[in-house]
């Protein structure tokens, strides 16, 4: 899964398989760090290839995921599964 790739919210040819097109969809993202903090975000907006399933999350969403993960780690959370919600 590619994270942080700038992508438009429109159909594009998949740069991985070269055969499919990406369509708006949802994915799950798992972020973890060496300190043992693991956060799983479900229902993250992404572009998903209709051929190979590769997922692309845009920069703004990636930044928000990282912000939320840092806040959770600062609050002492070790493991958490949450539904994505943009701030």
C-alpha positions as CSV (number, residue, x, y, z in Angstrom):
1,X,0.0,0.0,0.0
2,X,1.3,3.4,-0.9
3,X,0.9,6.1,1.7
4,X,1.5,9.8,1.2
5,X,1.5,9.8,-2.6
6,X,-0.1,12.9,-3.9
7,X,-3.1,11.8,-5.8
8,X,-6.2,13.4,-7.2
9,X,-9.6,12.2,-6.1
10,X,-10.2,11.0,-9.7
11,X,-9.6,8.0,-11.7
12,X,-5.9,7.4,-12.7
13,X,-4.0,4.5,-14.2
14,X,-2.4,2.3,-11.5
15,X,1.4,2.9,-11.5
16,X,1.9,-0.5,-9.9
17,X,0.1,-3.0,-12.2
18,X,-0.2,-0.6,-15.2
19,X,-3.5,-2.3,-16.1
20,X,-6.1,-1.1,-13.7
21,X,-7.7,2.2,-12.8
22,X,-8.0,3.6,-9.4
23,X,-11.5,4.4,-8.0
24,X,-12.5,6.1,-4.8
25,X,-12.8,3.6,-1.9
26,X,-11.8,2.9,1.7
27,X,-8.9,1.1,3.2
28,X,-7.4,0.2,6.6
29,X,-4.0,1.7,7.6
30,X,-1.9,0.3,10.4
31,X,0.8,2.6,11.9
32,X,3.3,1.4,14.5
33,X,6.5,2.7,15.9
34,X,9.6,1.2,17.6
35,X,8.2,2.1,21.0
36,X,5.4,-0.5,20.5
37,X,2.5,1.8,19.8
38,X,0.2,0.4,17.1
39,X,-2.9,2.3,15.8
40,X,-5.2,0.8,13.2
41,X,-7.4,3.2,11.2
42,X,-10.4,1.7,9.4
43,X,-12.5,3.4,6.7
44,X,-9.7,5.6,5.4
45,X,-10.6,7.3,2.1
46,X,-8.3,6.1,-0.7
47,X,-8.0,5.4,-4.4
48,X,-8.1,1.7,-4.9
49,X,-6.9,-0.1,-8.1
50,X,-9.7,-2.2,-9.7
51,X,-7.2,-4.7,-11.0
52,X,-4.5,-5.3,-8.3
53,X,-6.1,-3.7,-5.2
54,X,-3.2,-1.3,-4.6
55,X,-4.4,1.5,-2.4
56,X,-3.3,5.2,-2.5
57,X,-3.9,7.6,0.3
58,X,-3.4,11.4,-0.4
59,X,-1.0,13.6,1.5
60,X,-3.7,15.5,3.5
61,X,-5.2,12.2,4.8
62,X,-1.7,10.8,5.5
63,X,-0.9,14.0,7.5
64,X,-4.1,13.6,9.5
65,X,-3.4,9.9,10.2
66,X,0.1,10.8,11.5
67,X,-1.3,13.6,13.6
68,X,-3.9,11.4,15.2
69,X,-1.4,8.6,15.8
70,X,1.0,11.0,17.5
71,X,-1.8,12.3,19.8
72,X,-2.8,8.7,20.7
73,X,0.8,7.8,21.5
74,X,1.2,11.0,23.6
75,X,-2.0,10.0,25.5
76,X,-0.3,6.6,26.4
77,X,-2.3,4.4,24.1
78,X,-0.4,1.2,23.2
79,X,-2.8,-0.5,20.8
80,X,-6.0,1.0,19.3
81,X,-8.4,0.4,16.4
82,X,-10.4,3.3,15.4
83,X,-12.6,4.5,12.5
84,X,-10.9,7.3,10.5
85,X,-12.5,10.7,11.0
86,X,-10.9,13.8,9.5
87,X,-10.5,16.6,12.0
